[in-house]
């Protein structure tokens, strides 16, 4: 490769947001380069480690049929997709972010989610109903109640491979093992990217640049600096390459830091998972049936309301709670009546669990726990369950506890029917919430809220959309919505 090359638009990043930006820029007439820091066999950023589900607005089965046109008649007959309105999406975003989400950016995310999911499908991505992720089954009937009804065929890897095939068909030049170092600019106008491609420094000159290369969750120093003490000990659920390079480059040029820099998406992750994501396992180290469990820390005490809300509205914040516990770990405990409800990730081979026929035997096997206090906590919990309210796994059932200092609000079941199982979990960080500020047109803004000419951004490196928590499966939607906008406006700027 020569030391310099010319394009209309350069996209920095290799995941869902970057790929959508590249496709959108090509769609609007630009010659595009995609700079992916990872080698080809590790491409795709965090998107490759997701389930591939996308939260979006839909009015019912007719909307789903547009996105999943190859559904069988039996699937349609035996599935209640429900609906997920704009108001539903707005309400979920407002509630989980404690009303801090930027209202203008949130409006774009919500109102353009339906058209964007359809657009992504038009690029060649095949969707299927998200039965194994967000539906609950009674007999032959599946029902969706959370706002997430579709998933990319093949999960995160399937999504990434489909979008890479699309950008390749559209003539995008892909540069693997190419790490962006800095932005090329003059007179406050961005004119390209300086990158390390292999062992050579290359200047990619362009009329516009889209930064879509993730947050800083894989940067131990930044995690500790911004998220706080103890975050150096968290596992990273996804790619090792998201170290905040795009954020740093933008800030060096005067971009405005924005959003929840002390916040992140962090969930319950197997305690013995590797330090970074494993593409062969994907998201299966997660343990997301916790809302049916009793969770104990090393002291043998409960520390969260396991059933506070639907799983999709709590799982991204409970990793932080676990990280704050002694030893940065906890145990999820179930009895046999719940085993049929456990998600698929509880059945993989690489898992940390113990099993016993009595609670006494179980806690004795739970490494690092205060067994005496654990038994006391479990017995008090069993005595507090309101058995008069029926257990309904498909909805907030109001079956809670009475008289405990820390209640369990829904799905409270006694631990009485052996065998019993306990799963050891720690904190797995997915992506960080702080980043750069953008306009509704995906322009990167400076400290005076002025666009930096020629610079656009999308995806996990954008701040201001998620705070404290996020509605499950809205990350990929966010990346696609603003990636599409960024690519389109970068192409328009290049033409001008």
C-alpha positions as a printed Julia matrix, in Angstrom:
496×3 Matrix{Float64}:
   0.0     0.0    0.0
   1.19    3.49  -0.79
   1.66    6.07   1.93
  -1.43    8.03   0.84
  -4.79    7.27  -0.75
  -7.92    9.23  -1.7
 -11.63    8.65  -0.96
 -14.84   10.61  -0.68
 -15.68    9.16   2.74
 -13.55    7.24   5.22
 -15.38    5.22   7.88
 -13.38    4.27  10.97
 -14.69    1.1   12.61
 -15.8    -2.37  11.65
 -19.06   -3.11  13.47
 -22.73   -2.56  12.79
 -22.68    1.26  12.99
 -19.62    1.56  10.75
 -20.95   -0.9    8.19
 -24.3     0.89   8.04
 -22.48    4.2    7.58
 -20.41    2.76   4.73
 -23.48    1.29   3.01
 -25.37    4.56   3.37
 -22.47    6.61   2.0
 -22.17    4.33  -1.04
 -25.93    4.5   -1.51
 -25.54    8.28  -1.82
 -22.79    8.15  -4.39
 -19.52    8.16  -2.45
 -16.34    6.15  -2.87
 -15.76    4.7    0.59
 -12.95    3.17   2.61
 -13.63    1.2    5.8
 -10.78    1.04   8.33
 -11.1    -1.97  10.66
  -8.49   -2.21  13.4
  -8.99   -5.96  13.9
  -7.74   -8.71  11.59
 -10.34  -10.17   9.24
 -11.02  -13.2   11.44
 -11.83  -10.9   14.39
 -13.77   -8.27  12.49
 -17.09   -6.79  13.51
 -16.4    -5.05  16.81
 -18.9    -5.67  19.58
 -21.59   -6.45  17.01
 -20.05   -9.88  16.47
 -20.61  -10.69  20.15
 -24.27   -9.68  20.3
 -27.31  -11.87  19.91
 -28.18   -9.83  16.8
 -31.54   -8.66  18.15
 -32.87   -5.2   17.26
 -35.51   -3.31  19.24
 -37.78   -1.31  16.95
 -41.25    0.15  16.63
 -43.86   -2.11  15.03
 -47.65   -2.2   15.01
 -48.2    -5.93  14.79
 -47.61   -9.01  12.7
 -47.97   -7.16   9.39
 -44.94   -5.02  10.25
 -43.0    -8.11  11.29
 -43.86   -9.84   8.0
 -42.16   -6.99   6.13
 -38.93   -7.63   8.04
 -39.34  -11.42   8.1
 -41.09  -12.18   4.8
 -40.23  -15.89   4.87
 -42.16  -16.72   8.06
 -44.2   -19.89   7.73
 -47.95  -19.99   8.16
 -47.5   -21.98  11.37
 -45.11  -19.4   12.78
 -47.61  -16.63  12.1
 -50.49  -18.66  13.53
 -48.67  -19.69  16.69
 -47.03  -16.36  17.51
 -48.45  -13.34  19.26
 -46.03  -10.59  18.28
 -48.06   -7.94  20.05
 -46.98   -4.41  19.18
 -44.37   -1.91  20.27
 -45.4     1.68  19.72
 -43.31    4.83  19.62
 -44.77    5.74  23.01
 -43.66    2.35  24.38
 -40.12    2.91  23.14
 -40.02    6.49  24.46
 -41.33    5.32  27.84
 -38.7     2.59  28.11
 -35.89    4.94  27.12
 -37.04    7.59  29.58
 -37.53    5.21  32.5
 -34.27    3.26  32.26
 -32.15    6.4   31.68
 -33.94    8.25  34.5
 -35.13   10.8   31.92
 -31.62   11.9   31.07
 -31.51   10.63  27.49
 -31.01   13.49  25.05
 -34.58   14.09  23.83
 -33.6    15.03  20.29
 -31.31   12.05  19.77
 -33.82    9.77  21.46
 -36.55   10.97  19.13
 -34.42   10.12  16.1
 -33.64    6.67  17.51
 -37.28    5.87  18.24
 -39.01    7.39  15.23
 -36.55    6.01  12.69
 -36.13    2.57  14.21
 -38.81    0.9   12.06
 -37.62    2.3    8.73
 -33.99    1.57   9.61
 -34.59   -2.09  10.44
 -36.35   -2.41   7.09
 -33.45   -0.65   5.38
 -30.93   -2.99   6.98
 -32.93   -5.93   5.67
 -32.79   -4.4    2.18
 -28.99   -4.42   2.43
 -29.09   -8.22   2.59
 -29.48   -8.97   6.29
 -31.97  -11.77   6.97
 -34.1   -11.52  10.1
 -35.99  -14.29  11.87
 -38.36  -14.15  14.87
 -36.38  -13.87  18.11
 -38.02  -16.88  19.71
 -35.11  -18.04  21.82
 -34.28  -14.54  23.08
 -37.43  -12.58  23.88
 -40.46  -14.84  23.5
 -42.09  -17.0   26.09
 -43.86  -20.21  25.13
 -47.04  -21.74  26.49
 -47.87  -24.91  24.63
 -47.38  -24.17  20.94
 -48.0   -20.45  21.34
 -45.14  -17.93  21.52
 -45.68  -14.41  22.8
 -43.51  -11.29  22.61
 -44.01   -8.63  25.25
 -40.75   -6.68  25.44
 -40.52   -4.78  22.13
 -37.91   -7.06  20.6
 -39.31   -9.5   18.07
 -36.59  -10.03  15.43
 -33.01  -11.23  15.38
 -30.41  -11.48  12.65
 -30.09  -14.99  11.28
 -26.85  -16.38  12.66
 -26.83  -13.93  15.57
 -24.09  -11.32  15.85
 -21.7   -13.18  13.57
 -24.48  -13.61  11.01
 -25.25   -9.89  11.17
 -21.59   -8.94  10.73
 -20.97  -11.38   7.88
 -24.09  -10.23   6.03
 -23.17   -6.56   6.29
 -19.57   -7.21   5.23
 -20.86   -9.1    2.2
 -23.07   -6.1    1.43
 -20.27   -3.52   1.64
 -18.06   -5.73  -0.49
 -20.79   -6.01  -3.15
 -21.13   -2.22  -3.1
 -17.42   -1.68  -3.77
 -16.29   -0.43  -0.37
 -12.53   -0.85   0.12
 -11.96   -2.66   3.43
  -8.63   -2.25   5.22
  -8.13   -4.79   8.0
  -5.5    -4.45  10.74
  -5.66   -0.69  10.18
  -5.73    1.41  13.32
  -6.75    5.05  13.02
  -4.23    7.29  14.8
  -5.43   10.83  14.22
  -7.66   13.01  12.09
  -6.17   15.05   9.26
  -7.55   18.57   9.35
  -6.88   22.13   8.32
  -8.83   25.3    9.06
 -11.28   23.35  11.27
 -12.18   21.07   8.37
 -11.58   17.32   8.62
  -9.8    16.06   5.54
  -8.97   12.46   6.32
  -7.43    9.96   8.73
  -3.85    9.02   9.51
  -3.68    5.31  10.27
  -1.27    2.51  10.99
  -1.98   -0.16   8.39
   0.12   -3.2    9.18
   3.48   -1.65  10.01
   3.09    1.38   7.76
   1.62    4.81   8.4
  -0.9     5.71   5.72
  -2.83    8.94   5.17
  -6.38    8.29   3.96
  -7.46   11.61   2.47
 -11.21   12.17   2.29
 -13.83   14.87   2.05
 -15.63   13.47   5.11
 -14.92   11.04   7.94
 -17.31    8.92   9.98
 -16.03    7.74  13.37
 -17.88    4.58  14.44
 -15.25    2.6   16.32
 -16.82    1.96  19.69
 -16.36    3.09  23.25
 -13.48    2.61  25.69
 -14.55   -0.53  27.56
 -11.42   -2.46  26.51
  -9.1     0.26  27.79
  -8.33   -0.69  31.41
  -6.87    2.73  32.2
  -9.88    4.64  30.86
 -12.33    2.26  32.54
 -10.69    2.92  35.9
 -10.36    6.65  35.23
 -13.94    7.24  34.17
 -16.06    4.38  35.52
 -14.24    4.33  38.86
 -12.32    2.05  41.21
 -12.81   -1.66  40.64
 -13.65   -1.43  36.96
 -10.18   -2.64  36.06
 -11.4    -6.01  37.38
 -14.42   -6.29  35.09
 -14.56   -8.78  32.24
 -15.06   -7.4   28.73
 -17.92   -9.15  26.95
 -16.86   -8.15  23.46
 -13.93   -7.09  21.33
 -10.5    -6.24  22.74
 -10.1    -3.47  20.14
 -12.54   -0.88  21.56
 -10.03    1.28  23.42
 -11.51    4.72  22.78
  -9.36    5.66  19.78
 -12.18    7.42  17.95
 -13.23    9.36  21.04
  -9.65   10.46  21.66
  -9.16   11.61  18.06
 -12.37   13.62  18.12
 -11.59   15.21  21.48
  -8.11   16.15  20.23
  -9.85   18.11  17.48
 -12.11   19.96  19.91
 -15.16   17.67  20.01
 -17.44   18.01  23.0
 -17.32   15.15  25.52
 -20.88   14.2   26.35
 -23.11   11.76  28.13
 -22.7     9.31  30.99
 -18.91    8.9   31.17
 -19.21    7.05  34.48
 -21.82    4.66  33.06
 -21.78    1.55  30.94
 -23.75   -1.47  29.82
 -22.69   -4.15  32.3
 -24.37   -7.48  32.85
 -24.09  -10.8   34.65
 -21.27  -12.84  33.16
 -19.77  -16.2   34.05
 -17.15  -15.7   36.76
 -14.58  -17.79  34.88
 -15.13  -16.31  31.43
 -11.99  -15.0   29.68
 -10.93  -11.36  30.01
 -12.32  -10.54  26.55
 -15.12  -12.0   24.46
 -14.76  -15.4   22.83
 -16.23  -15.45  19.33
 -16.91  -19.19  19.56
 -19.06  -18.66  22.66
 -20.49  -15.25  21.7
 -22.91  -13.94  24.31
 -23.45  -17.33  25.99
 -21.31  -16.48  29.03
 -24.19  -14.21  30.08
 -26.61  -15.52  32.68
 -29.91  -13.76  32.1
 -32.48  -15.83  33.96
 -31.48  -14.09  37.19
 -34.96  -12.59  37.6
 -36.23  -16.09  38.49
 -33.34  -16.65  40.93
 -32.28  -15.69  44.4
 -28.91  -13.92  44.16
 -26.43  -13.96  47.01
 -23.09  -12.23  47.41
 -20.04  -13.71  49.14
 -21.43  -12.62  52.5
 -24.48  -14.77  51.86
 -26.82  -11.79  51.47
 -29.16  -10.6   48.74
 -28.15   -7.23  47.27
 -30.65   -6.44  44.47
 -34.33   -6.9   43.78
 -33.92   -9.7   41.25
 -37.47   -9.24  39.97
 -37.65   -5.45  39.89
 -38.7    -5.34  36.23
 -38.57   -7.25  32.97
 -35.18   -8.75  32.25
 -34.71   -6.57  29.16
 -34.94   -3.47  31.36
 -32.59   -4.54  34.17
 -29.89   -6.83  32.79
 -27.63   -4.02  31.53
 -27.31   -2.46  34.99
 -26.97   -5.45  37.33
 -23.37   -6.12  36.33
 -22.44   -2.89  38.11
 -24.19   -4.11  41.24
 -22.23   -7.38  41.18
 -18.92   -5.58  40.68
 -19.6    -3.68  43.9
 -19.95   -6.9   45.91
 -17.14   -8.56  47.89
 -14.92  -10.43  45.47
 -16.81   -8.92  42.51
 -19.01  -12.0   42.23
 -22.4   -13.46  43.15
 -24.37  -16.7   42.94
 -27.73  -17.19  41.18
 -29.73  -19.96  42.88
 -32.63  -21.94  41.4
 -34.63  -25.01  42.29
 -35.85  -27.66  39.87
 -39.23  -26.1   39.1
 -37.42  -23.22  37.36
 -35.0   -25.37  35.33
 -37.33  -25.53  32.27
 -37.35  -21.71  32.14
 -33.57  -21.25  32.15
 -32.22  -19.68  28.98
 -29.94  -21.55  26.6
 -26.75  -20.04  28.06
 -27.28  -22.1   31.22
 -26.68  -25.29  29.24
 -23.28  -24.62  27.67
 -20.24  -26.69  28.7
 -18.07  -23.75  29.81
 -20.02  -22.76  32.88
 -19.42  -22.29  36.6
 -22.16  -24.03  38.57
 -22.8   -26.37  41.49
 -25.69  -28.78  42.07
 -27.03  -30.49  45.2
 -30.13  -32.12  46.65
 -30.33  -29.91  49.74
 -29.69  -26.23  50.33
 -27.13  -27.16  52.99
 -25.16  -29.23  50.47
 -25.54  -26.51  47.84
 -24.12  -23.63  49.87
 -21.27  -25.87  51.03
 -20.26  -26.21  47.37
 -20.55  -22.49  46.62
 -16.96  -21.31  46.7
 -16.18  -18.24  48.8
 -19.63  -17.8   50.35
 -20.55  -17.4   54.03
 -22.52  -20.64  54.34
 -24.2   -19.84  57.65
 -25.52  -16.48  56.48
 -26.44  -17.89  53.07
 -28.69  -20.54  54.63
 -30.23  -17.94  56.94
 -30.95  -15.65  53.97
 -32.5   -18.44  51.89
 -34.73  -19.61  54.74
 -35.93  -16.07  55.43
 -36.59  -15.61  51.73
 -38.59  -18.87  51.5
 -40.72  -17.76  54.42
 -41.42  -14.35  52.86
 -42.71  -15.48  49.44
 -46.36  -14.54  48.89
 -47.75  -17.89  47.75
 -51.25  -16.49  47.26
 -50.21  -14.75  44.04
 -49.79  -17.12  41.06
 -46.42  -17.32  39.33
 -46.58  -16.05  35.74
 -43.2   -16.13  34.0
 -44.4   -14.2   30.94
 -45.27  -10.93  32.61
 -44.68   -8.84  35.74
 -46.73  -11.11  37.97
 -46.58   -9.22  41.27
 -45.63  -12.43  43.06
 -43.28  -10.89  45.58
 -42.01  -11.18  49.11
 -43.43   -9.75  52.31
 -41.45   -8.38  55.24
 -37.94   -8.48  53.8
 -35.78   -5.35  53.99
 -34.9    -5.91  50.33
 -38.0    -7.21  48.53
 -38.27   -9.31  45.43
 -41.08   -7.65  43.47
 -41.95  -10.27  40.84
 -41.34  -13.96  40.1
 -40.63  -14.83  43.72
 -40.57  -18.62  44.02
 -39.56  -20.64  47.02
 -36.43  -22.77  46.87
 -37.98  -26.05  47.98
 -37.92  -28.59  45.16
 -34.59  -30.38  44.72
 -32.23  -30.61  43.03
 -30.9   -27.09  43.45
 -28.38  -25.31  41.21
 -26.23  -22.21  41.72
 -24.33  -20.3   39.02
 -21.36  -18.04  39.78
 -21.37  -14.69  37.99
 -19.31  -11.53  37.85
 -19.53   -8.25  35.92
 -19.23   -8.27  32.15
 -18.94   -4.8   30.58
 -20.34   -4.49  27.07
 -19.91   -0.84  26.1
 -19.45    2.54  27.72
 -22.11    5.27  27.65
 -19.88    8.37  27.51
 -18.49    9.72  24.26
 -18.76   12.64  21.88
 -21.75   14.85  21.28
 -23.47   14.73  17.91
 -26.36   16.56  16.28
 -29.48   14.79  15.04
 -27.69   14.7   11.67
 -24.79   12.75  13.25
 -22.41   15.72  12.98
 -19.75   15.81  15.7
 -20.18   18.99  17.74
 -17.55   21.18  19.38
 -17.77   22.85  22.79
 -20.02   25.57  21.35
 -22.38   23.0   19.81
 -21.08   23.82  16.33
 -20.53   21.01  13.84
 -16.9    20.14  13.12
 -16.93   20.32   9.34
 -16.54   16.96   7.66
 -16.74   14.87  10.86
 -19.61   12.52  11.72
 -20.08    9.8   14.29
 -22.38    6.91  15.23
 -22.63    3.89  17.5
 -21.18    3.25  20.91
 -18.76    6.2   20.85
 -21.67    8.67  20.84
 -22.68   10.0   24.26
 -26.01   11.25  25.51
 -28.36    8.47  24.43
 -27.99    5.9   27.21
 -27.54    6.71  30.9
 -27.24    4.23  33.79
 -29.0     1.49  31.82
 -30.54    0.8   28.43
 -33.51   -1.08  26.96
 -32.23   -4.45  25.78
 -31.35   -4.74  22.08
 -31.48   -1.0   21.44
 -27.7    -0.76  20.92
 -27.67   -2.31  17.45
 -30.7    -0.25  16.5
 -28.96    2.92  17.69
 -25.84    2.08  15.65
 -27.86    1.35  12.52
 -30.05    4.46  12.81
 -27.21    6.93  13.32
 -24.77    5.0   11.12
 -27.21    5.36   8.23
 -27.63    9.09   8.94
 -23.88    9.64   9.3
 -23.08    7.89   6.05
 -25.73    9.78   4.14
 -24.64   13.19   5.44
 -20.95   12.42   4.98
 -21.69   11.58   1.34
 -23.7    14.76   0.88
 -20.88   16.8    2.37
 -18.36   15.08   0.11
 -20.44   16.0   -2.94
 -20.68   19.63  -1.82
